[in-house]
């Protein structure tokens, strides 16, 4: 086993061992190899309380330092970048969605907002006290929400609305124990059985205080960044996708399946048309049922 392979094996065995990272950083310097700064920044971040101003400054430095390195290596040496999710494919998903709209419903493109700035996205991270998954950051940078119900008639939240809705849930945390009773998770143990959780980041809103968003505090059998249904009326929490980019891609697959046939040119009625194609009733109920039955994402029938 080479020296470098031994370092990586040591980190895999003991991922919280900062001493091993610092020794590895010195070894890289001694061999005129890049990566030492990244490892030292990772160790610096581990000493800071999650969510404070300095934490975000150092995390931004870490994210910048990771640029140009193989994703697999960054995930192997960095606990934080592994959690934040390096694989970003929201751009591909949005390209498919925009392509479908351009071909079938050009007016629908008008409801999508321009992308958020890096500062606006970092404001969300400071507000929630932790980094957003990379695919969520990328998606917000492409479209910062929409001014109509682009996703099944659900409101696609802007950065400001993400913060406002997340904060609303923090204001009712005192009811968590009282209202947790009867909560369910699909798959079992994937989502924590809470009424509200600071790790649930709303990205859509529909029917009052009900959301689809990313889960940064998953259950024992869940994964960080998974997309879930949660909210005031959502006792039955459900994982819809492993990440936001995957969920957007699944929505593109749904549209490409020719499920939506009544293409009224008025974008204001898109929600009704899209919901009818998904199935009568609230989109959350239909998505949950189809996910549990293995019918989501819907694909084109041969």
ABEGO torsion letter per residue (X at the ends): XBAAAAAAAAAAABAABAAAAAAAAAAAAAAGBBGAAAAAAAAAAAABBBGBAAAAAAAAAAAAAABGBBAAAAAAABAAAAAAEABBAAAAAAAAAAAAAAAABAAAAAABBBBBBAAAAAAAAAAAGBBBBAAAAAAAAABBEBABBABGGBBBBBAAAAAAAAAAAAAAAAAAAAAABGBBBOBBGABBBBABBAABBBABBBGEBBBBBBBABBBAABBBGBBBBBEAABABBBBABABAAAAAAAAAAAAAAGABABBBABAAAAAAAAAAAAEBEBAAAAAAAAAAAGAOBBBBBX
